[in-house]
Amino acid sequence: MMDSEATVYELSVPGRPGVSLPLLDVPETSFPDVPLREELRLPELSELDVTRHYQRLSQRNFGVDSGFYPLGSCTMKYNPKINEAIAQMAGFAQTHPLQSEDSVQGNLELICRLQDWLAEIGGFDRVSLQPAAGANGELAALLMMRAYHKDHGEKGRTQVLIPDSAHGTNPASTSMAGFDVLEIPSDERGNLNIDALRSACDDTVVGIMLTNPNTLGLFEEQVREITDIVHSCGALVYGDGANMNALTGIVQPRDLGIDLMHFNLHKTFSTPHGGGGPGSGPLGAAGPLCDYLPGPIVERRNRDGGGYCYDIVIPDRSIGRTCTYFGNFAVLVRTYAYIRMLGAEGLKQNALHAVLNANYLRVRLQEAYKVPFDRLCMHEFVCEGVATGTGVRAIDISKRLIDYGFHPPTNYFPLIVREALMIEPTETESKPTLDAYIEAMLMIADEVRKAPDVLKSAPHTAPVGRLDEVKAARDLKLCDPTIFT
Ligand SMILES: *Cc1c(COP(=O)(O)O)cnc(C)c1O
């Protein structure tokens, strides 16, 4: 048996290569006189050893295909396998982005239809599929706001309003776009504090970045008032659409006063994600902002003699590209398949079930965990993973969940809840799965009282135990330093 912790370099046995090269059948010649990398040590393993090594590593991964993964804000729902089969069809997978427009009309039609569907879901006038992720969509939207205000002679607008519950990408995108962040506090019901918003709004404000439902999983009860206040000072409203899984088919964000919004296709529309990609963060716009969208986008045109054809266009005042070609096309194909499969009614049912599942967990877990904002939640909720007097923290509860076979929830976000555990079950989980999770969480709450040390040293069953996360970040080792000397 091979050592399960070993790297391919440690498993390597000199003289045991995985490939046999054919005998030389051309005249031997010498390399030109350039220095060769003699120090490069490549691992030598048989094909079977390599196969087993990577198979073993892959089995250590925890993914949504291996178990319940209630990672709040990330919407880790099941990704139907039919999407993969469709994305791999030759007409999609084997086309080249530089092919002529007339040779890829089918792909352009798919892009055009998806633009239309997302526009309808959000209530927007135009959608660009360019941005490669939510954060990329945020930056594009802020650049659009900047261009829009500049065109209206408003150079004094430099501040972006961001609720204190916001995702970290919101302030990060704001400073990348060259603006200042002005944080707006939440009130005791978990809504944005309207008085604080009102006093922040003046002619120095670019716009607000609003997540609804917010990252506490709560619907902003005064959302229309918020967007009216922001508009009344000449500023714009950006919607962070990462939480659209609670709203698809039920509310069009445009009706709430949102001018611009990104969708997270890899969250709401069920395309595989994790570990940083690939994602897609299409941007929807309303009214005059449409002209500023990143391009290219696809437009439908009546063809002479009947039918349609599809043209690649750049919006008139476009901020330009945010990504190469058409963004992450394979993600767009998966989203297309997903929406097509569900239809409008299916998308609405998804949102209703996501909300139902979250509320079921919230009410059952409230027996043992404090939920600071005690009201109906949307697709996720936040509780406190803390037990007074035991020294147990949210991270301990999360690590212990691994022993019970579940992926931990999001920890320590949003920042306004102490020891936050943010739980998002999604609509794709069954009641038995939710019940098993509840049982594990309640057993852990029991352990907090009876055996807190078991929690503090968890996980006990994972291939590696508790990691020193600070050291891992400060003293990052991406490869074995002995390999390249
Ligand atoms: C995930 C997320 C984002 C960023 O989206 P990415 O696709 O990861 O860049 C922004 N806001 C919220 C609320 C999110 O959950």
The ligand as an SDF file (V2000), in Angstrom:
LIG
                    3D

 15 15  0  0  0  0  0  0  0  0999 V2000
  -20.5800   35.2220   -3.7430 C   0  0  0  0  0  0  0  0  0  0  0  0
  -20.9620   36.6080   -3.4390 C   0  0  0  0  0  0  0  0  0  0  0  0
  -20.3970   37.6870   -4.1320 C   0  0  0  0  0  0  0  0  0  0  0  0
  -19.2420   37.5530   -5.1060 C   0  0  0  0  0  0  0  0  0  0  0  0
  -19.4900   36.6770   -6.1470 O   0  0  0  0  0  0  0  0  0  0  0  0
  -18.2980   35.8540   -6.8330 P   0  0  0  0  0  0  0  0  0  0  0  0
  -18.9530   35.2050   -7.9800 O   0  0  0  0  0  0  0  0  0  0  0  0
  -17.7850   34.9020   -5.7930 O   0  0  0  0  0  0  0  0  0  0  0  0
  -17.2540   36.8400   -7.2370 O   0  0  0  0  0  0  0  0  0  0  0  0
  -20.8650   38.9540   -3.8400 C   0  0  0  0  0  0  0  0  0  0  0  0
  -21.8160   39.1500   -2.9330 N   0  0  0  0  0  0  0  0  0  0  0  0
  -22.3900   38.1380   -2.2460 C   0  0  0  0  0  0  0  0  0  0  0  0
  -23.4750   38.4260   -1.2590 C   0  0  0  0  0  0  0  0  0  0  0  0
  -21.9760   36.8230   -2.4750 C   0  0  0  0  0  0  0  0  0  0  0  0
  -22.5130   35.8180   -1.7870 O   0  0  0  0  0  0  0  0  0  0  0  0
  1  2  1  0
  2  3  1  0
  2 14  2  0
  3  4  1  0
  3 10  2  0
  4  5  1  0
  5  6  1  0
  6  7  2  0
  6  8  1  0
  6  9  1  0
 10 11  1  0
 11 12  2  0
 12 13  1  0
 12 14  1  0
 14 15  1  0
M  END
$$$$
